Amino acid sequence: MFSLRFSALALLLFTLGLSLSPAVHGYIDGAPEALTLPQMLLEFPAVGVYEVDRVDLERGAIFYKPVEWLQGQPASGIARHIVGAGAEFKKVKPGDRAVILGPDPYSRGLTLVAGNWYIANIDRSDGWWRNAQTNFDLNCCFRGSVAELVDAIRTLHLGKDVTVRSQVKRFAAPTQWVNYNLREAKRKTIVPEPVAAAETPMTAKAPVAQLTSQLRDPSLDLRIAAAAGLTRWGVDAKPATSALIELVATEKDAILRRLAIIALGRIEGDARSALPGLIALVQGGYEDVNALVGAEAVVAIRKIDPRGEAALPLLAQVLEKSPSIDARRHAVRTIGSIGMPLKNAQPFLLARLKSDIDADVRFGAAYALVAIQAEKTIVVPALIDALKDKSEFVRMSAARGLGALGDASISAIPHLKRALNDSDAEVRQYAEQALTAIPKE
């Protein structure tokens, strides 16, 4: 796990979809033999099935196009990976399926394609993922085909146990069978080889009315099955909206709440009454399934209110009037998560950046101003001022924000040069990165 110094920062960046330095570590930097598939799902909020669209072996590049989202949804579905000319990639061909997890808070992603895992870092300046040289062996977590991994993830998302093959030790041939469950993310139980089960034929979708009634059944398994069934109906699940909202507000099981949130998101604009409850759920986390609840809530809010018209008044009221520091932290995180549709949040964020008593609120406001693509002539001076904030985290976010704005931040160059002498190492690092990203006159 990452250090305590970075824990709060990492949780916020998880929510905002932003990055920390790769020097800060998450689960995948521990012992590979202990890594579990549920831990990977909690660390990477977006998981998708992709298809290889094109392979350029001379350049060492693979181009992917999205097929479906298993978990969350990144801002951009297209993936371009620079993987080099390794022999393991020569058998990758157009039409192959892949599972891509990420990016995580450290701009990393994991990919399984053609029987091979690799770790890549995304360069947010050009959108390319670049294969990272690593001694980490993800086969210790899962070894199998893309189809088997997709089935395992779907099973875990229903709160069920799944048994998969993994390597016993890194870079060693022997394998074992292990059992996972999303509710016990760190558990990795070695079990006997499972007996092959007969395939269950696909059944017709149950009626929405029947599934809605089952949401109140005493059996948790049946309620989970009902919520999963409603996700398949899309906008036609509108009659279940009230029951789904009630479930999100009162249900204690995070697996079930996640499925209800997905169903509400797929109802889209007809589920606007769900927004207050969804906004209350947008929060990061690593330790349990609530991390996925927050990630799916962000996706659902985007689908229900793509222009941010209904969400913004709720968030603005919190930023203007709430005496609760937690509520204001929560509001800036949500705005940053939704991004550009909430561009009109600019004045509220500027006020929080300049005057909020809480450093985490100021920190989140700085990031959110960049995420919503606020007016650059206004936000650049505000971020320059934030380079002098008493909190190193706020100064760090200001430096990174100025770098993300590129040539609009030319006026910040003298201030960033002074920040190279900041007392905090991370502030100095982000100032240096920002200066590299800003074109010189």
C-alpha positions, 0 to 999 in steps of 0.5 A: 500500500501507499504511504500515509502521507499520500492516502488522502491525496490518492483517494481524491485523485482516484475520484477525479481520474487524475494522477500521482507520481509513479513513485507512489505505490498501490497494490500492484507494487507489492508481492505478486504472489499475494495479489488478488483479482478483486484487489485489481478491480478495486484499484482500477475504476475502469475495466473494459473489453477491447478489440485490437483494431490495428497492429504496427510492429515497426512502430511497436504500437497496438491500437484498441477500440472499445467493445463493452465496459465491465466496470466504470468508464474512462473519459476516452474509450480509444486506447493506443499502446506503445509496447515495443517489439517484444516477441510476445506481441508478434502474435497479437493480430487485429480482431483479438480481444483484450481486457484493459484496466485503468488508468489508476491514480498513478496513470498506470493500466494493466492489459491482458491480450493474446495470453500476456499481461503487461503494465503501461503508463499513460502519457496524458500529454499525447494520450499514448500508453507506453509499456513499462519495463517491470519485474512484476508478474500479473500471472500470479493473480490470474493466468488464462484467456481473455474470455475466462477473465471476463467471465471471472470479473462478471461473476465477482461483480455479482458478489459470488466466489470465482475460481481461476488459475494463477501461477504459484510464483512469479516467472515460474511455470507451475500453476494453482487454482485459487478462489476469490470474492470481491467482498474479501478483496485480499483473500486468496484461497488455494483450492482443488481444480474445479470440475467443469460445469455445464454451460448455462444457456442464456435466458430471456430477460425477466419483465421489469415489473417482476424484477422491480418486485424482487428488489425488495425480496428478503434474499440478498442473492435474489435482490442482486439478480434482480438489479443485474437483470434491470441493468439489461433493460436500459432506458426501458427500466424506467418503471423501476426508478423509484425502487432503485433509488430507494435501494441505493439509499437504504441497501447496505450491501455494496455489490447490490448498490453498485448494480442499482447505480448502473441500472439508474445510469442506463435509464439516463435522463428519466432517472434525474430524481436519483441525482441527489443520492448519486452525488452523495456517493461519489467518493474514492477508496481502495479497501472495499467495494464502496470504491466501485460504488463511487466510480459507478456513481460518477458514470451514472451522473454523467449519463443521467445529466450529461450537461450538468444542469441538474447536478450543478445547483445541488453542488453549488449550494453545498459549496456556497452554504455548507458549514461541513468541511466533508460536504465541501470536499465531497462537492469539489471531488464530484465536480472534478469527476464530472468535468466539462459539463459543470463548467459553470461551477467556475466561480464557486470553485474559485471562491473555494480555492481562494478562501476555504479554510480546509486544504483538501477543499482548496486542493480539490478546487484547483484540480476541478478548475482544470477538469471543467476547462475553466476560463484560462485567463481566470484560472491561470492567475488563480493557480499562480496564487495557489503556488504560494498556498501554505499547504504543500498539497495545494501547491502541488495541485496548482503546479500540476494544473498549470502544466496541464493547461500547457501554453495558456500557462506561459505567464506562470513560468517565472512562478514555477521556476521559483517553485523549483526551490519549494520546501516540498519535494513533490511540489518541486517535481510537479513544477519541473514537470509543468515547466517541461509541458509549457511551450517556451515563447 
